[in-house]
Amino acid sequence: MYSAAHKGEGLFALDSLNGNCWTTAVSYSSRAAADFACFQEARVWAVAREEAEHGMKLKQWSASISPCVAGPKGGPSAGVAVCARSHYGMRESMIEELKGDGIGCRLNLKLIGGSHAWWLSLREPLFP
């Protein structure tokens, strides 16, 4: 998570984290050595999405956030984010509703040969 050993080998690192809130994701990304990160349970409301993405840009990350939804008691639930270090950049980022109860997002990165990272957060279990 915090090791930069992959850089000495010429590799990329993608971290994933379920931190249960955006504050945890921001704190983690400030310390992480990864090149890319996927965050589950980001819990960012649609009205705060642009500000949260801009805040990551100030920390040298490009971010695309899928807004959360209201949980059973009205609090924030779900939401995912895909992030890349700013020097890689995002060629295209897309948050899309999938058929059924899931929210999916795709991050296409500016890398030679092209790379894709997918992150999926389901509102309901696949196998109840």
N, CA, C and O atoms as a MOPAC input file, in Angstrom:
PM7 MOZYME 1SCF
protein

 N      0.80600 1    -1.18900 1     0.00000 1
 C      0.00000 1     0.00000 1     0.00000 1
 C      0.85400 1     1.26000 1     0.00000 1
 O      0.64800 1     2.15200 1    -0.82300 1
 N      1.78500 1     1.33500 1     0.89500 1
 C      2.61400 1     2.53900 1     0.95800 1
 C      3.99600 1     2.30600 1     0.36800 1
 O      4.80500 1     3.23200 1     0.31600 1
 N      4.28000 1     1.09100 1    -0.07500 1
 C      5.58400 1     0.75700 1    -0.63600 1
 C      5.69300 1     1.26400 1    -2.06700 1
 O      4.74300 1     1.17300 1    -2.84400 1
 N      6.84800 1     1.79200 1    -2.40000 1
 C      7.11200 1     2.25700 1    -3.76300 1
 C      8.01700 1     1.28300 1    -4.51600 1
 O      8.61000 1     1.64800 1    -5.53100 1
 N      8.12800 1     0.04200 1    -4.02600 1
 C      9.01300 1    -0.95000 1    -4.64600 1
 C      8.67600 1    -1.19600 1    -6.10900 1
 O      9.57200 1    -1.48700 1    -6.90200 1
 N      7.42500 1    -1.08700 1    -6.47900 1
 C      7.01000 1    -1.33200 1    -7.86200 1
 C      7.67800 1    -0.36700 1    -8.84000 1
 O      7.92600 1    -0.72400 1    -9.99200 1
 N      7.96700 1     0.83800 1    -8.39400 1
 C      8.56700 1     1.84000 1    -9.28400 1
 C      9.96000 1     1.44000 1    -9.72200 1
 O     10.34200 1     1.67000 1   -10.86900 1
 N     10.73300 1     0.83500 1    -8.80900 1
 C     12.07500 1     0.37100 1    -9.14200 1
 C     12.07900 1    -0.73600 1   -10.17800 1
 O     13.08000 1    -0.95000 1   -10.86100 1
 N     10.96100 1    -1.44000 1   -10.29600 1
 C     10.82400 1    -2.52600 1   -11.27400 1
 C     10.17400 1    -2.05000 1   -12.57300 1
 O      9.98000 1    -2.83900 1   -13.49800 1
 N      9.84000 1    -0.76700 1   -12.64100 1
 C      9.18700 1    -0.23700 1   -13.83700 1
 C      7.72100 1    -0.64100 1   -13.94400 1
 O      7.16700 1    -0.66700 1   -15.04300 1
 N      7.09100 1    -0.95400 1   -12.82200 1
 C      5.70500 1    -1.39700 1   -12.80600 1
 C      4.77800 1    -0.29900 1   -12.31100 1
 O      5.22200 1     0.69900 1   -11.74400 1
 N      3.48600 1    -0.49900 1   -12.53400 1
 C      2.45500 1     0.37500 1   -12.00500 1
 C      1.79100 1    -0.32600 1   -10.83700 1
 O      1.78400 1    -1.55600 1   -10.77200 1
 N      1.23900 1     0.43600 1    -9.92200 1
 C      0.47900 1    -0.14400 1    -8.81700 1
 C     -0.91500 1     0.46700 1    -8.79400 1
 O     -1.08000 1     1.67800 1    -8.94000 1
 N     -1.91600 1    -0.39200 1    -8.60700 1
 C     -3.29700 1     0.03100 1    -8.46500 1
 C     -3.76500 1    -0.46000 1    -7.09900 1
 O     -3.79000 1    -1.66300 1    -6.84100 1
 N     -4.12900 1     0.45900 1    -6.24000 1
 C     -4.64600 1     0.12300 1    -4.91500 1
 C     -6.15900 1     0.21100 1    -4.91700 1
 O     -6.74500 1     0.99000 1    -5.66800 1
 N     -6.78300 1    -0.58400 1    -4.08100 1
 C     -8.22700 1    -0.46900 1    -3.88700 1
 C     -8.50200 1    -0.37500 1    -2.39200 1
 O     -7.79800 1    -0.96700 1    -1.57300 1
 N     -9.53400 1     0.37700 1    -2.05900 1
 C     -9.82500 1     0.62400 1    -0.65600 1
 C    -11.32200 1     0.82400 1    -0.45500 1
 O    -11.97700 1     1.52900 1    -1.22400 1
 N    -11.84600 1     0.20300 1     0.57600 1
 C    -13.20000 1     0.47700 1     1.02000 1
 C    -13.05400 1     1.19400 1     2.35500 1
 O    -13.00200 1     0.56000 1     3.40900 1
 N    -12.98900 1     2.50600 1     2.30100 1
 C    -12.74500 1     3.30100 1     3.49500 1
 C    -13.99800 1     3.84000 1     4.14100 1
 O    -13.93200 1     4.49300 1     5.18300 1
 N    -15.15300 1     3.57000 1     3.52600 1
 C    -16.45400 1     3.97900 1     4.04700 1
 C    -16.71400 1     5.47000 1     4.07900 1
 O    -17.74000 1     5.88400 1     4.61800 1
 N    -15.83600 1     6.30200 1     3.53000 1
 C    -16.14300 1     7.72600 1     3.36400 1
 C    -15.04500 1     8.37500 1     2.52100 1
 O    -13.93500 1     7.85300 1     2.42000 1
 N    -15.36600 1     9.50100 1     1.92800 1
 C    -14.43100 1    10.20400 1     1.05500 1
 C    -13.22200 1    10.72400 1     1.82200 1
 O    -12.11100 1    10.73400 1     1.29100 1
 N    -13.42300 1    11.15400 1     3.05700 1
 C    -12.31800 1    11.67500 1     3.85800 1
 C    -11.20800 1    10.63400 1     3.99200 1
 O    -10.02700 1    10.97200 1     3.91200 1
 N    -11.58100 1     9.37900 1     4.19200 1
 C    -10.59900 1     8.29800 1     4.29200 1
 C     -9.87200 1     8.11500 1     2.96100 1
 O     -8.65900 1     7.90600 1     2.94600 1
 N    -10.58800 1     8.19000 1     1.86000 1
 C     -9.97300 1     8.04300 1     0.54000 1
 C     -8.94700 1     9.15000 1     0.28600 1
 O     -7.85600 1     8.88400 1    -0.21800 1
 N     -9.29500 1    10.37800 1     0.63100 1
 C     -8.38300 1    11.50900 1     0.43700 1
 C     -7.14600 1    11.34200 1     1.31100 1
 O     -6.02400 1    11.55600 1     0.85100 1
 N     -7.34500 1    10.96600 1     2.55600 1
 C     -6.22400 1    10.75800 1     3.47500 1
 C     -5.31100 1     9.64600 1     2.97700 1
 O     -4.08800 1     9.78400 1     2.99700 1
 N     -5.90500 1     8.55200 1     2.53300 1
 C     -5.13200 1     7.42100 1     2.01900 1
 C     -4.30900 1     7.83400 1     0.79900 1
 O     -3.12300 1     7.51900 1     0.71100 1
 N     -4.93500 1     8.53200 1    -0.13300 1
 C     -4.24300 1     8.90400 1    -1.37300 1
 C     -3.07200 1     9.85400 1    -1.10900 1
 O     -2.12800 1     9.90800 1    -1.89600 1
 N     -3.13100 1    10.59200 1    -0.01700 1
 C     -2.02600 1    11.49200 1     0.32800 1
 C     -0.77700 1    10.73100 1     0.76200 1
 O      0.33400 1    11.25500 1     0.67400 1
 N     -0.95600 1     9.49500 1     1.23000 1
 C      0.16600 1     8.69000 1     1.71400 1
 C      0.54000 1     7.54600 1     0.78100 1
 O      1.64800 1     7.01700 1     0.87300 1
 N     -0.35200 1     7.16000 1    -0.10600 1
 C     -0.15000 1     5.98500 1    -0.95900 1
 C      0.94700 1     6.20700 1    -1.98500 1
 O      1.15900 1     7.32300 1    -2.46000 1
 N      1.63700 1     5.13000 1    -2.31700 1
 C      2.66300 1     5.17300 1    -3.36000 1
 C      2.11100 1     4.69300 1    -4.69900 1
 O      2.81800 1     4.71000 1    -5.70700 1
 N      0.86200 1     4.27000 1    -4.70900 1
 C      0.25100 1     3.72200 1    -5.92400 1
 C      0.14300 1     4.77900 1    -7.01700 1
 O      0.13800 1     5.98200 1    -6.75400 1
 N      0.05700 1     4.29200 1    -8.24400 1
 C     -0.13500 1     5.15600 1    -9.40400 1
 C     -1.62000 1     5.38600 1    -9.67100 1
 O     -2.01700 1     6.42300 1   -10.20300 1
 N     -2.42700 1     4.40300 1    -9.29300 1
 C     -3.86700 1     4.43400 1    -9.52400 1
 C     -4.57400 1     3.92100 1    -8.27800 1
 O     -4.01100 1     3.13000 1    -7.52100 1
 N     -5.79400 1     4.36700 1    -8.06700 1
 C     -6.55100 1     3.90900 1    -6.91300 1
 C     -8.03300 1     3.83000 1    -7.25000 1
 O     -8.56100 1     4.64700 1    -8.00400 1
 N     -8.68700 1     2.83900 1    -6.68100 1
 C    -10.13000 1     2.67000 1    -6.79400 1
 C    -10.69700 1     2.67300 1    -5.38400 1
 O    -10.22400 1     1.94300 1    -4.51400 1
 N    -11.70000 1     3.48500 1    -5.16700 1
 C    -12.29800 1     3.61400 1    -3.84100 1
 C    -13.76300 1     3.20800 1    -3.88200 1
 O    -14.53700 1     3.70100 1    -4.70300 1
 N    -14.12600 1     2.31300 1    -2.99400 1
 C    -15.51000 1     1.87600 1    -2.83800 1
 C    -16.10200 1     2.59000 1    -1.63200 1
 O    -15.38100 1     2.94100 1    -0.69800 1
 N    -17.41200 1     2.80400 1    -1.64800 1
 C    -18.08900 1     3.51400 1    -0.55600 1
 C    -17.52100 1     4.92500 1    -0.36700 1
 O    -17.27300 1     5.36000 1     0.75700 1
 N    -17.32000 1     5.62700 1    -1.48100 1
 C    -16.78800 1     6.99100 1    -1.40600 1
 C    -17.77000 1     7.92900 1    -0.70500 1
 O    -17.35700 1     8.88400 1    -0.04600 1
 N    -19.04400 1     7.66200 1    -0.84500 1
 C    -20.10000 1     8.42000 1    -0.16300 1
 C    -20.03500 1     9.92600 1    -0.41800 1
 O    -20.12000 1    10.73100 1     0.50900 1
 N    -19.88500 1    10.28400 1    -1.66900 1
 C    -19.87800 1    11.69900 1    -2.07000 1
 C    -21.21300 1    11.99100 1    -2.75400 1
 O    -21.55600 1    11.34300 1    -3.74300 1
 N    -21.95900 1    12.95000 1    -2.24000 1
 C    -23.22800 1    13.34500 1    -2.85600 1
 C    -22.96600 1    14.00700 1    -4.20300 1
 O    -21.90300 1    14.59000 1    -4.41300 1
 N    -23.92000 1    13.92100 1    -5.10600 1
 C    -23.78300 1    14.50800 1    -6.44500 1
 C    -23.44200 1    15.99700 1    -6.38000 1
 O    -22.65500 1    16.48000 1    -7.19500 1
 N    -24.01300 1    16.72500 1    -5.43600 1
 C    -23.76100 1    18.16800 1    -5.33700 1
 C    -22.33000 1    18.47100 1    -4.89200 1
 O    -21.85700 1    19.59200 1    -5.08200 1
 N    -21.63600 1    17.50300 1    -4.30900 1
 C    -20.26200 1    17.70800 1    -3.83500 1
 C    -19.22500 1    17.05500 1    -4.73700 1
 O    -18.02500 1    17.14600 1    -4.47400 1
 N    -19.67700 1    16.40100 1    -5.79300 1
 C    -18.77900 1    15.64100 1    -6.66600 1
 C    -17.68500 1    16.51500 1    -7.29500 1
 O    -16.50100 1    16.18800 1    -7.21400 1
 N    -18.08100 1    17.60500 1    -7.90800 1
 C    -17.11400 1    18.46600 1    -8.60000 1
 C    -16.06100 1    19.00800 1    -7.63000 1
 O    -14.87400 1    19.04600 1    -7.95700 1
 N    -16.48900 1    19.42300 1    -6.45000 1
 C    -15.56100 1    19.94400 1    -5.44800 1
 C    -14.59300 1    18.85500 1    -4.96800 1
 O    -13.40700 1    19.11700 1    -4.76900 1
 N    -15.10400 1    17.64200 1    -4.78600 1
 C    -14.24600 1    16.53200 1    -4.34600 1
 C    -13.21400 1    16.18100 1    -5.41800 1
 O    -12.04900 1    15.93600 1    -5.10200 1
 N    -13.63500 1    16.15600 1    -6.68100 1
 C    -12.69800 1    15.87000 1    -7.77000 1
 C    -11.64000 1    16.96700 1    -7.87600 1
 O    -10.46500 1    16.67900 1    -8.10600 1
 N    -12.05200 1    18.21700 1    -7.70800 1
 C    -11.10400 1    19.33000 1    -7.75100 1
 C    -10.10800 1    19.24200 1    -6.59000 1
 O     -8.92300 1    19.52600 1    -6.76500 1
 N    -10.58200 1    18.85600 1    -5.42300 1
 C     -9.70000 1    18.69300 1    -4.27200 1
 C     -8.62100 1    17.65700 1    -4.51600 1
 O     -7.48700 1    17.81900 1    -4.06500 1
 N     -8.96600 1    16.58900 1    -5.22700 1
 C     -7.96400 1    15.57200 1    -5.55600 1
 C     -6.94700 1    16.12700 1    -6.55800 1
 O     -5.76200 1    15.80400 1    -6.49000 1
 N     -7.41400 1    16.95600 1    -7.47700 1
 C     -6.50600 1    17.56300 1    -8.45000 1
 C     -5.44000 1    18.39200 1    -7.73700 1
 O     -4.28100 1    18.40700 1    -8.15200 1
 N     -5.83300 1    19.08300 1    -6.66300 1
 C     -4.87500 1    19.87500 1    -5.87900 1
 C     -3.84700 1    18.99100 1    -5.17600 1
 O     -2.77700 1    19.46200 1    -4.78900 1
 N     -4.17600 1    17.70300 1    -5.01100 1
 C     -3.26900 1    16.74600 1    -4.38500 1
 C     -2.52900 1    15.90500 1    -5.42900 1
 O     -1.95100 1    14.86800 1    -5.10700 1
 N     -2.55600 1    16.36400 1    -6.67900 1
 C     -1.85400 1    15.70800 1    -7.78100 1
 C     -2.48400 1    14.38200 1    -8.21100 1
 O     -1.78200 1    13.47700 1    -8.66200 1
 N     -3.79400 1    14.26700 1    -8.07300 1
 C     -4.53900 1    13.10500 1    -8.54800 1
 C     -5.64200 1    13.58400 1    -9.49300 1
 O     -6.22600 1    14.64600 1    -9.28000 1
 N     -5.92600 1    12.79900 1   -10.53700 1
 C     -7.12600 1    12.99600 1   -11.34600 1
 C     -8.15500 1    12.02000 1   -10.79800 1
 O     -7.82900 1    10.86000 1   -10.54700 1
 N     -9.38100 1    12.46400 1   -10.60900 1
 C    -10.40800 1    11.60900 1   -10.01700 1
 C    -11.71300 1    11.70100 1   -10.78100 1
 O    -12.06400 1    12.75000 1   -11.32100 1
 N    -12.42200 1    10.59200 1   -10.81600 1
 C    -13.78200 1    10.54600 1   -11.33700 1
 C    -14.61600 1     9.80800 1   -10.30000 1
 O    -14.31800 1     8.66800 1    -9.94300 1
 N    -15.65300 1    10.46400 1    -9.82600 1
 C    -16.44400 1     9.94500 1    -8.71600 1
 C    -17.87000 1     9.66700 1    -9.16400 1
 O    -18.50100 1    10.49900 1    -9.81500 1
 N    -18.36500 1     8.50500 1    -8.81400 1
 C    -19.77300 1     8.18100 1    -8.99100 1
 C    -20.48900 1     8.57800 1    -7.70700 1
 O    -20.15200 1     8.07100 1    -6.63700 1
 N    -21.46400 1     9.46600 1    -7.78900 1
 C    -22.12600 1     9.93800 1    -6.57000 1
 C    -22.80000 1     8.80800 1    -5.79100 1
 O    -23.18200 1     7.78200 1    -6.35400 1
 N    -22.93300 1     9.02000 1    -4.50600 1
 C    -23.60300 1     8.05700 1    -3.64800 1
 C    -25.11400 1     8.17400 1    -3.79900 1
 O    -25.61600 1     9.05500 1    -4.49600 1
 N    -25.80600 1     7.29900 1    -3.15400 1
 C    -27.26200 1     7.32200 1    -3.10500 1
 C    -27.67300 1     7.41100 1    -1.63500 1
 O    -26.85700 1     7.19100 1    -0.74000 1
 N    -28.92400 1     7.72900 1    -1.39800 1
 C    -29.42500 1     7.77600 1    -0.02600 1
 C    -29.66600 1     6.35500 1     0.47000 1
 O    -30.31800 1     5.55200 1    -0.19800 1
 N    -29.13300 1     6.05800 1     1.64600 1
 C    -29.33300 1     4.75700 1     2.26000 1
 C    -30.71400 1     4.65900 1     2.89300 1
 O    -31.51300 1     5.58700 1     2.77600 1
 N    -31.00400 1     3.54900 1     3.56200 1
 C    -32.32900 1     3.32400 1     4.16000 1
 C    -32.75200 1     4.40700 1     5.16000 1
 O    -33.94300 1     4.68600 1     5.30400 1
 N    -31.78800 1     5.01300 1     5.84400 1
 C    -32.11000 1     6.05100 1     6.82800 1
 C    -31.81300 1     7.45800 1     6.30000 1
 O    -31.84100 1     8.42800 1     7.05900 1
 N    -31.52800 1     7.56600 1     4.99300 1
 C    -31.30000 1     8.86100 1     4.37600 1
 C    -29.85100 1     9.30500 1     4.31300 1
 O    -29.54300 1    10.31400 1     3.68000 1
 N    -28.96400 1     8.57400 1     4.95100 1
 C    -27.54200 1     8.92600 1     4.91800 1
 C    -26.88200 1     8.46900 1     3.63300 1
 O    -27.48700 1     7.71200 1     2.87400 1
 N    -25.64900 1     8.90900 1     3.36100 1
 C    -24.96300 1     8.53300 1     2.12900 1
 C    -24.58600 1     7.05800 1     2.11200 1
 O    -24.14600 1     6.50800 1     3.12200 1
 N    -24.76100 1     6.42800 1     0.96500 1
 C    -24.42900 1     5.02400 1     0.79800 1
 C    -23.88000 1     4.81400 1    -0.60300 1
 O    -24.36900 1     5.40100 1    -1.56800 1
 N    -22.86500 1     3.97800 1    -0.70600 1
 C    -22.25900 1     3.57300 1    -1.98500 1
 C    -21.45500 1     4.70500 1    -2.61500 1
 O    -20.94700 1     5.58300 1    -1.91800 1
 N    -21.34700 1     4.67400 1    -3.91700 1
 C    -20.50700 1     5.61700 1    -4.64500 1
 C    -19.10200 1     5.06800 1    -4.78100 1
 O    -18.53400 1     4.54600 1    -3.82200 1
 N    -18.55000 1     5.18600 1    -5.96000 1
 C    -17.18800 1     4.71900 1    -6.21400 1
 C    -16.37000 1     5.84200 1    -6.83800 1
 O    -16.92000 1     6.80400 1    -7.37400 1
 N    -15.06400 1     5.70700 1    -6.76100 1
 C    -14.16600 1     6.68000 1    -7.39700 1
 C    -12.99000 1     5.94100 1    -8.00600 1
 O    -12.48300 1     4.97900 1    -7.43000 1
 N    -12.56300 1     6.39200 1    -9.16600 1
 C    -11.33300 1     5.90600 1    -9.77800 1
 C    -10.39900 1     7.10200 1    -9.88600 1
 O    -10.81300 1     8.20000 1   -10.25800 1
 N     -9.14000 1     6.87300 1    -9.55900 1
 C     -8.16700 1     7.96800 1    -9.51500 1
 C     -6.85700 1     7.54200 1   -10.17200 1
 O     -6.48000 1     6.37100 1   -10.14600 1
 N     -6.18700 1     8.50600 1   -10.75100 1
 C     -4.87200 1     8.30100 1   -11.35000 1
 C     -3.98600 1     9.48200 1   -10.96900 1
 O     -4.45500 1    10.61600 1   -10.87500 1
 N     -2.73000 1     9.21200 1   -10.75700 1
 C     -1.79900 1    10.31100 1   -10.51000 1
 C     -1.89300 1    11.28000 1   -11.67700 1
 O     -2.04500 1    10.86400 1   -12.82600 1
 N     -1.80400 1    12.56000 1   -11.38600 1
 C     -2.00500 1    13.58200 1   -12.41800 1
 C     -1.05600 1    13.45200 1   -13.59800 1
 O     -1.42300 1    13.79700 1   -14.72100 1
 N      0.15000 1    12.96400 1   -13.37100 1
 C      1.09200 1    12.87900 1   -14.48900 1
 C      0.72300 1    11.77400 1   -15.47700 1
 O      1.25600 1    11.75400 1   -16.58600 1
 N     -0.17100 1    10.85600 1   -15.11000 1
 C     -0.69200 1     9.89000 1   -16.07200 1
 C     -1.89300 1    10.47400 1   -16.78500 1
 O     -2.03000 1    10.34500 1   -18.00200 1
 N     -2.74800 1    11.10800 1   -16.03400 1
 C     -3.93500 1    11.72000 1   -16.61000 1
 C     -4.97600 1    10.70100 1   -17.02300 1
 O     -4.70500 1     9.50300 1   -17.10300 1
 N     -6.15400 1    11.19500 1   -17.28000 1
 C     -7.24900 1    10.36500 1   -17.76100 1
 C     -7.62300 1    10.82600 1   -19.14900 1
 O     -7.94700 1    11.99400 1   -19.36600 1
 N     -7.57500 1     9.91300 1   -20.07200 1
 C     -8.00500 1    10.24300 1   -21.42100 1
 C     -9.52100 1    10.33400 1   -21.45900 1
 O    -10.09300 1    11.22500 1   -22.08700 1
 N    -10.14200 1     9.41700 1   -20.79200 1
 C    -11.59900 1     9.37000 1   -20.75400 1
 C    -11.98000 1     8.71600 1   -19.44500 1
 O    -11.39400 1     7.71000 1   -19.04700 1
 N    -12.93000 1     9.27000 1   -18.80200 1
 C    -13.44200 1     8.65800 1   -17.59000 1
 C    -14.94000 1     8.62300 1   -17.70400 1
 O    -15.55300 1     9.56800 1   -18.20100 1
 N    -15.53000 1     7.55500 1   -17.25500 1
 C    -16.94800 1     7.39200 1   -17.49200 1
 C    -17.58400 1     6.69700 1   -16.29600 1
 O    -17.13600 1     5.63100 1   -15.87400 1
 N    -18.60700 1     7.29500 1   -15.76900 1
 C    -19.41900 1     6.67200 1   -14.74300 1
 C    -20.73100 1     6.31500 1   -15.41700 1
 O    -21.36400 1     7.16800 1   -16.03900 1
 N    -21.13400 1     5.08800 1   -15.30100 1
 C    -22.36000 1     4.69200 1   -15.96600 1
 C    -23.17100 1     3.76400 1   -15.08300 1
 O    -22.63200 1     2.94800 1   -14.33400 1
 N    -24.47400 1     3.91200 1   -15.19400 1
 C    -25.36900 1     2.98300 1   -14.52200 1
 C    -25.37800 1     1.69400 1   -15.32600 1
 O    -25.53800 1     1.71400 1   -16.54600 1
 N    -25.20800 1     0.59600 1   -14.65000 1
 C    -25.29400 1    -0.69800 1   -15.30700 1
 C    -26.71500 1    -1.22900 1   -15.15800 1
 O    -27.46700 1    -0.77900 1   -14.29300 1
 N    -27.07300 1    -2.18000 1   -15.99900 1
 C    -28.38700 1    -2.79800 1   -15.85800 1
 C    -28.43400 1    -3.49700 1   -14.51200 1
 O    -27.46800 1    -4.14400 1   -14.10900 1
 N    -29.52700 1    -3.37100 1   -13.83200 1
 C    -29.65200 1    -3.97700 1   -12.51300 1
 C    -29.33600 1    -2.95600 1   -11.44700 1
 O    -29.61100 1    -1.76800 1   -11.61300 1
 N    -28.76300 1    -3.41400 1   -10.35800 1
 C    -28.57500 1    -2.56500 1    -9.19700 1
 C    -27.16200 1    -2.02400 1    -9.03900 1
 O    -26.86800 1    -1.39200 1    -8.02500 1
 N    -26.29100 1    -2.24500 1    -9.99100 1
 C    -24.90400 1    -1.83800 1    -9.82300 1
 C    -24.59900 1    -0.47700 1   -10.39600 1
 O    -25.33400 1     0.03700 1   -11.23900 1
 N    -23.51300 1     0.10200 1    -9.93300 1
 C    -22.94700 1     1.30200 1   -10.52300 1
 C    -21.55200 1     0.90100 1   -10.96400 1
 O    -20.79200 1     0.35300 1   -10.16600 1
 N    -21.20500 1     1.15500 1   -12.19100 1
 C    -19.87500 1     0.82100 1   -12.66200 1
 C    -19.17900 1     2.05600 1   -13.17500 1
 O    -19.82600 1     3.02200 1   -13.57900 1
 N    -17.88800 1     2.02800 1   -13.16100 1
 C    -17.14900 1     3.13700 1   -13.74100 1
 C    -15.92400 1     2.59200 1   -14.45000 1
 O    -15.37600 1     1.55900 1   -14.06300 1
 N    -15.50500 1     3.28200 1   -15.47400 1
 C    -14.34400 1     2.85300 1   -16.24000 1
 C    -13.36900 1     4.00800 1   -16.32300 1
 O    -13.76500 1     5.15800 1   -16.51300 1
 N    -12.12300 1     3.70300 1   -16.18200 1
 C    -11.06400 1     4.69400 1   -16.29200 1
 C    -10.14000 1     4.26200 1   -17.41500 1
 O     -9.51800 1     3.20300 1   -17.33500 1
 N    -10.04400 1     5.06400 1   -18.45100 1
 C     -9.09100 1     4.81200 1   -19.51900 1
 C     -7.90300 1     5.73900 1   -19.29200 1
 O     -8.07500 1     6.95400 1   -19.19200 1
 N     -6.73800 1     5.19500 1   -19.21300 1
 C     -5.54900 1     5.96500 1   -18.87500 1
 C     -4.69800 1     6.25000 1   -20.09800 1
 O     -4.72900 1     5.50700 1   -21.07900 1
 N     -3.94100 1     7.33000 1   -20.03100 1
 C     -3.01900 1     7.68900 1   -21.10300 1
 C     -1.73600 1     6.88100 1   -20.94000 1
 O     -0.73400 1     7.39200 1   -20.43900 1
 N     -1.76800 1     5.65600 1   -21.35300 1
 C     -0.59400 1     4.79900 1   -21.29500 1
 C     -0.37300 1     4.19400 1   -22.67300 1
 O     -1.32600 1     3.99000 1   -23.42500 1
 N      0.86600 1     3.91100 1   -23.00200 1
 C      1.17500 1     3.30400 1   -24.29400 1
 C      0.44500 1     1.96400 1   -24.38700 1
 O      0.53200 1     1.13600 1   -23.47900 1
 N     -0.25200 1     1.76600 1   -25.45800 1
 C     -1.00500 1     0.53300 1   -25.64000 1
 C     -2.40000 1     0.59200 1   -25.03800 1
 O     -3.23100 1    -0.27000 1   -25.32100 1
 N     -2.66600 1     1.58900 1   -24.21800 1
 C     -3.99500 1     1.74600 1   -23.61900 1
 C     -4.23000 1     0.77500 1   -22.48000 1
 O     -3.86500 1    -0.39800 1   -22.56900 1
 N     -4.82200 1     1.24600 1   -21.43900 1
 C     -5.16300 1     0.41500 1   -20.28700 1
 C     -6.56000 1     0.77800 1   -19.83100 1
 O     -7.01400 1     1.90800 1   -20.01400 1
 N     -7.21900 1    -0.16600 1   -19.25100 1
 C     -8.56300 1     0.05600 1   -18.72400 1
 C     -8.60700 1    -0.41300 1   -17.28600 1
 O     -8.05000 1    -1.45900 1   -16.95000 1
 N     -9.25400 1     0.34200 1   -16.45300 1
 C     -9.49400 1    -0.08300 1   -15.07900 1
 C    -10.98800 1     0.01700 1   -14.82700 1
 O    -11.60000 1     1.04600 1   -15.11400 1
 N    -11.56700 1    -1.02600 1   -14.30200 1
 C    -12.99600 1    -1.05300 1   -13.98700 1
 C    -13.16200 1    -1.17600 1   -12.49100 1
 O    -12.37100 1    -1.83700 1   -11.81900 1
 N    -14.18400 1    -0.54000 1   -11.97800 1
 C    -14.52700 1    -0.66300 1   -10.56700 1
 C    -16.02500 1    -0.78400 1   -10.49300 1
 O    -16.74300 1     0.00400 1   -11.10900 1
 N    -16.50500 1    -1.74500 1    -9.76000 1
 C    -17.92800 1    -2.01600 1    -9.69500 1
 C    -18.37200 1    -2.02300 1    -8.24200 1
 O    -17.74500 1    -2.66200 1    -7.39700 1
 N    -19.43800 1    -1.32300 1    -7.95800 1
 C    -20.03000 1    -1.33500 1    -6.62900 1
 C    -21.49600 1    -1.70900 1    -6.78200 1
 O    -22.24300 1    -1.04300 1    -7.49800 1
 N    -21.89500 1    -2.75800 1    -6.12100 1
 C    -23.27300 1    -3.22800 1    -6.23000 1
 C    -24.09200 1    -2.74100 1    -5.04500 1
 O    -23.62800 1    -2.74700 1    -3.90500 1
 N    -25.30400 1    -2.32300 1    -5.33200 1
 C    -26.20300 1    -1.90100 1    -4.25900 1
 C    -26.80200 1    -3.09000 1    -3.53400 1
 O    -27.18000 1    -2.99300 1    -2.36700 1
 N    -26.88600 1    -4.20900 1    -4.23100 1
 C    -27.43400 1    -5.42900 1    -3.65500 1
 C    -26.44000 1    -6.55800 1    -3.90300 1
 O    -25.71400 1    -6.51700 1    -4.89700 1
 N    -26.38400 1    -7.56400 1    -3.03200 1
 C    -25.46400 1    -8.69000 1    -3.25100 1
 C    -25.81300 1    -9.46900 1    -4.52100 1
 O    -26.98100 1    -9.58000 1    -4.89400 1
 N    -24.79900 1    -9.99600 1    -5.16900 1
 C    -25.02800 1   -10.81200 1    -6.35600 1
 C    -25.71100 1   -12.13000 1    -5.99500 1
 O    -26.58800 1   -12.61000 1    -6.71400 1
 N    -25.29400 1   -12.70200 1    -4.87300 1
 C    -25.81100 1   -13.99700 1    -4.44500 1
 C    -26.40100 1   -13.87200 1    -3.04500 1
 O    -25.70900 1   -14.13800 1    -2.06200 1
 N    -27.66900 1   -13.47100 1    -2.93700 1
 C    -28.27000 1   -13.26400 1    -1.60700 1
 C    -28.36400 1   -14.54500 1    -0.79600 1
 O    -28.84600 1   -14.52500 1     0.33700 1

